[in-house]
């Protein structure tokens, strides 16, 4: 072997023969020397493959690491609302035997109205209604929870969804409102208000307000196609989203 230049030969570990360093199999015994022939540089020396350094990744933001920025965490409140909605829908579909009025069916489980008001937002008779509403809750609940935390999401959902069911039940001639179209609208509007204020001030926004508007219209029109969906509950959700989201957005701007 020459010093400073390429190796003239290598020793086969099987037959101890001197063979070229640029072949993959020994010509004398046929044993495997390497997986593939090495690449040569301009001077005829074999070049080693450079290992790609791993791309840098940032760790999760910890609590109080950056003032004014909320620590990253999983949207547990939003996940709980969506899971409860799917669970309530499955239980309803399993228990529904032919009754068309929710109050008549739920009377078998107790006469207390407050119990039905707490369960109603998580009960969907129509599958399409459940998919649209729970999808909106999952998206805007997650966005709102990432911005303000889980307490606000649960509070806003409770006021809009349970409050909408209570206002609907105040009229004894109406069936109890089912589903959380009001809660979905409240979360959607509360999330969109800061972007609307920035857009009005002539600033650039990152959110998709056009897509949000389309989703909001679809959820608001659910009473036309979704059994149990209530116009009154949707109106309460819109009102709750504005009354809570607007002061919150103005406080955050200051």
N, C-alpha and C positions, 0 to 999 in steps of 0.2 A: 504494500500500500504506500502511496506517495503522500507526503505530508503537505497539507494545505490544499490538495486537489481531491477529485472524486475518488471513491474506492474503486480499485481495479477489479476486485473480486470479493466474494463473500464465501463463507464455509457452509456447506449444507450440513445441517444438524443430523441428518439421517445417514448419509454415506461419507461425510467428511470430505467431499470433493470441492474444489475451487470452481465457483461458477460466477457468471456475470451478476452484478448487483441490480440489473435492470430487467430481469426476467422474474416471472411469478412461480415457475415450477423448475425443479432440478432436472436437467436433460439426462442425467445418469440413472437416477432412481425414481424420478417422477413425483417426489414429495413436494408438498406445497411450501413455498418460501415466503410468500406474502399474498395478500388478497388481490392487489392490483399493482401494475407496474408504476414506479414513481415518475412524477413529472420532472423534467429537466429544465434548468434555467439556461440563460444564454451561454454560460461558460461550461455547460454540460454537467453541472452538479445537480443531484436530486434535491428538489424543494419539498419541504415539509408543509403539510396542510395547516394553515393557520386556523386556530379555533376561534370561532366568533364569540366575542365577549357578550355575556348576557345583557339584555337591554335594561337600563335602570328603571326601577319601579318605586313609586312613592308609597310609604306605609299609610295606613289609615290615619286620618286626622284625629288626634287625641283631644280630650276635653280641655278647654282653656289653653290650647296650644297657640292659637291665633285669636286675639281679642276680636269679638264681633262675628266670628265664624263658628257655626255650630258643628260639633264633632260628628263624624260620620257614624251612623248606626243603622241597624236594620229597622224597617218600618213595621214594628210589631203591632201598633194599633191598627194600621191599615190591613195588615194580614189577618188580624183577629176579626175585623168587620167583614172581610170577604169570606173567610172560612165560616163564620157564623151564618152568612147569607146562603152559602152553598148547603150547609148542614140543615138550616131551616127549610130550604126548598126540598131537599131529599125527604125530610120527615113529613112535610106536607103532602108530597106526591105519594108517599107510602100510606098516609092516613086518609087521603081523599077517596071517598067511596061514591059520591054522587051528589053531595050537598053543594048548592050553588052559593050560599051566603055564608061568609066567614063567621059571623056572629052566631048563627045557628049551630055551626059545627063546634066552635070554640066554647059554646055554653056547656058542652059535656065535660070540659076540663076545669070549669070554675066560673063563677059569676062575677068575679072582680074585674072591673074594666082595666085597672092599671096593669094587670098581668098581660092582658091582650095587647095593650099599647106597647109594652116592652118587647113582645114577641113579633108584632106585626111588621116592623121594618126588616126583619130577617126571614120573612115568609113570601115566597113568590109562587103564584099559581101558574104563570106563563113562563116557559123556559126562555124564550127570546127576551122577554122583559128582564129576567134574571141575568142573562148574559150581558145585555147592554148596560144595565144599571151597575152590576158588580164590576164590570170592566171600567166604567167611569170612576167608581169609588176607588178601585185599585190604582188607577193612574193618578188622579188628582189628590187622593188621600196621601199617596206616597210623596208626591211633589210638595204638598203642604206640610206633611210631617217632617220632611227633610229641611224645610225652611223654618218651621215654628215648633216642632216637637209633637209628641203623641197626645199630650193633654188637650191641645187646641183641636186636633182632629176628632177626638172622642166627644169633646164638648159641643163642637159645631154639628157633628153628626147627630148627637142626641137631641139637641134643640130642634134641628130641622126635621129629622125622621120621626122621632117620638112626638114632637110637638105637632107635626103635620097630621099624624094619626089621631092625636087628641082633638085637634080642631075639627077634623072630619067626623069623629065620633060624637062631637057635641050636637050634631044634627042627627036625631034618632032615626030619621027616614033614610039615611045613607048607610050602606054597608061599611064595615071597618076598612080603612085603607091598608093595603098590603104592599110590601116592598118599600124600598128606600129611594124612590126617585127624588124626593125632596132632599134627602141627605146627600145624594150624588150632586144635585144642582148647587147645594150650599158649598160643598168642597170645591167644585169647579169655579164658581163665581169668586169665592174668597181667594183662590189662587190667581185668577185672571185679573183682579182689580189692580194690583201693582203695575202690571204691564200696561193696562189701559191708562193709568195715570201717567206713566212715562211716555206712552204714545201721544197722549194729549199734549204733553209738554214738549213734543218734538224730539224726544230722545230715541235712540235705538233700543230695540228689545230683542231678547233671545228666544222668547216663547213663541209658540205657534198659535196665535189667536184665531186664525181662520179655522184651523182644525178643531180648536176648542169650541168655537161657535157652532160648528157642525155637530159635534158631540152633544153640546148643550141643547140644541134644537131637537135632536133625536130623543134624548132623555125626557125633555119637556113634553114631547108628543106621545109618550108611552101610554097615557090614559086612552088613546084612540085604539090601541091594539092590545094592550096588556091588561088582562083581567086583574082587578084589585088595585091597579094604579089609580091615583086620585089627583084631580086637578088642584084640589085644595092643598094637598100635601106638597105638590110641586110649587105652588105659590108661596107656601110657608118656607120652603127651602130657598127659593130665590130671595125672599125678604131676609132670612137669616144670613145668607151669604153676603148680602149688601151691608146689613147693619153691623155685622162682626168683621167682615173683610175690609170695609172702607176705613174705619178707625185704625185697624191694625196696620193697613198699608200706609196711612198718613203718619202714624207714630214711627213706623220703620223708616220712612223717608227723612224724618227729622233726625 
